[in-house]
Amino acid sequence: MKAFLIHIQLLLRFLRFYSRARNRHGLHSPFVFELAEKVVEDSRPFYAFGLIEQLRKSLLGDKSRISIADYGAGSKVASGRQRSIGSLARYSAVSPATGRLLFRLVHFLKPRRMLELGTSLGISTAYQASAALRAAFVTIEGCPETARRAKQHFLQLGLPHIRLLNGPFREMLPTALEHLQQLDYLYIDGDHRAGASLEYFQACLPYAHNDSVFVIADIHWSKEMEEAWREMQQHPGVTLSIDLFHLGLLFFRKEQRQKERFSIIRARYKPWRIGLFGR
């Protein structure tokens, strides 16, 4: 019953998102149109996708259990200190579609200094790091046993440039920021408490610059996360925000003459130029 109610709530949030979402034909900003074309619409099968999905397939069948140290809001569909690797891969890892989207975003923006909060088994990390093999990439994971598995997966996928810090985000974040000095790219996933998400966002703001992007996962995960997302959008330094439903993108581009907000969906899901709901 709990899982059913969660899916109903997500469906209602998606319908609200869908009502206001534009496809590429309704975008008049050159930068946003190019991002939609090269990130949202691109369906090319990049070289890394098959390797990462082979890893996911093997993890889904792994029934071995590990102890979980969860410092965030926890899972909505699974609970308990002991979880199987298969359960983590099924419920905690990004979906293949979201992983490919993250890869394309990194490939499009070409960041050099990247930070991820929430490694889990390393699926999302692998997608992002595979698109920026020469970047300085730091990822933080709170659970020791999950972090140990993720390190093994990075070596298995040939991604030795990833630096994994193990510990609570609040404790490890200063170390990561000191190491990177500047953030071209930030991905926040793994602690879906609204207050915590805002805390990490604010802590990272001094390291952002004109071409930075902050990627916030699961912005419609709960009412709290939706409120946190709106507060991030309203920050004076954020000039452009893009809602992709599962992900929110925040930009600090000073060339934006006024603050702009977009909700974008693939053209195949909304093929008409002007949506049923007016835009």
CORJO-V79148 format. One record per residue. RES is the residue in three letters. PSI is psi as a letter, one per 30 degrees, with the letter a starting at -180 (999 if undefined). Layout:
((RES | PSI) (RES | PSI))
This chain:
((MET | e) (LYS | e) (ALA | e) (PHE | e) (LEU | e) (ILE | e) (HIS | e) (ILE | e) (GLN | e) (LEU | e) (LEU | e) (LEU | e) (ARG | e) (PHE | e) (LEU | e) (ARG | e) (PHE | e) (TYR | e) (SER | f) (ARG | f) (ALA | k) (ARG | l) (ASN | a) (ARG | f) (HIS | f) (GLY | g) (LEU | k) (HIS | f) (SER | k) (PRO | e) (PHE | e) (VAL | e) (PHE | e) (GLU | e) (LEU | e) (ALA | e) (GLU | e) (LYS | f) (VAL | e) (VAL | e) (GLU | f) (ASP | k) (SER | g) (ARG | k) (PRO | j) (PHE | l) (TYR | e) (ALA | f) (PHE | e) (GLY | e) (LEU | e) (ILE | e) (GLU | f) (GLN | e) (LEU | e) (ARG | e) (LYS | e) (SER | e) (LEU | e) (LEU | f) (GLY | g) (ASP | j) (LYS | g) (SER | k) (ARG | k) (ILE | l) (SER | k) (ILE | k) (ALA | j) (ASP | j) (TYR | g) (GLY | b) (ALA | f) (GLY | a) (SER | k) (LYS | f) (VAL | f) (ALA | k) (SER | l) (GLY | l) (ARG | f) (GLN | k) (ARG | k) (SER | l) (ILE | e) (GLY | e) (SER | e) (LEU | e) (ALA | e) (ARG | e) (TYR | f) (SER | f) (ALA | l) (VAL | l) (SER | l) (PRO | e) (ALA | e) (THR | e) (GLY | e) (ARG | e) (LEU | e) (LEU | e) (PHE | e) (ARG | e) (LEU | e) (VAL | e) (HIS | e) (PHE | e) (LEU | f) (LYS | h) (PRO | l) (ARG | f) (ARG | j) (MET | k) (LEU | k) (GLU | k) (LEU | j) (GLY | i) (THR | e) (SER | b) (LEU | f) (GLY | g) (ILE | e) (SER | e) (THR | e) (ALA | e) (TYR | e) (GLN | e) (ALA | e) (SER | f) (ALA | f) (ALA | i) (LEU | f) (ARG | g) (ALA | l) (ALA | j) (PHE | j) (VAL | k) (THR | k) (ILE | k) (GLU | k) (GLY | e) (CYS | k) (PRO | e) (GLU | e) (THR | e) (ALA | e) (ARG | e) (ARG | e) (ALA | e) (LYS | e) (GLN | e) (HIS | e) (PHE | e) (LEU | e) (GLN | e) (LEU | f) (GLY | h) (LEU | i) (PRO | f) (HIS | f) (ILE | k) (ARG | j) (LEU | k) (LEU | k) (ASN | k) (GLY | l) (PRO | k) (PHE | e) (ARG | e) (GLU | e) (MET | f) (LEU | e) (PRO | e) (THR | e) (ALA | e) (LEU | e) (GLU | e) (HIS | e) (LEU | e) (GLN | e) (GLN | k) (LEU | j) (ASP | f) (TYR | k) (LEU | k) (TYR | j) (ILE | j) (ASP | k) (GLY | f) (ASP | j) (HIS | g) (ARG | k) (ALA | e) (GLY | e) (ALA | e) (SER | e) (LEU | e) (GLU | e) (TYR | e) (PHE | e) (GLN | e) (ALA | e) (CYS | f) (LEU | e) (PRO | f) (TYR | g) (ALA | l) (HIS | a) (ASN | e) (ASP | g) (SER | l) (VAL | k) (PHE | k) (VAL | k) (ILE | k) (ALA | k) (ASP | h) (ILE | f) (HIS | g) (TRP | e) (SER | l) (LYS | e) (GLU | e) (MET | e) (GLU | e) (GLU | e) (ALA | e) (TRP | e) (ARG | e) (GLU | e) (MET | e) (GLN | e) (GLN | f) (HIS | k) (PRO | f) (GLY | f) (VAL | j) (THR | f) (LEU | k) (SER | k) (ILE | k) (ASP | j) (LEU | g) (PHE | d) (HIS | f) (LEU | k) (GLY | k) (LEU | k) (LEU | k) (PHE | l) (PHE | h) (ARG | j) (LYS | f) (GLU | f) (GLN | j) (ARG | f) (GLN | l) (LYS | k) (GLU | k) (ARG | k) (PHE | k) (SER | k) (ILE | k) (ILE | l) (ARG | k) (ALA | e) (ARG | f) (TYR | f) (LYS | i) (PRO | f) (TRP | l) (ARG | e) (ILE | k) (GLY | l) (LEU | f) (PHE | g) (GLY | f) (ARG | 999))
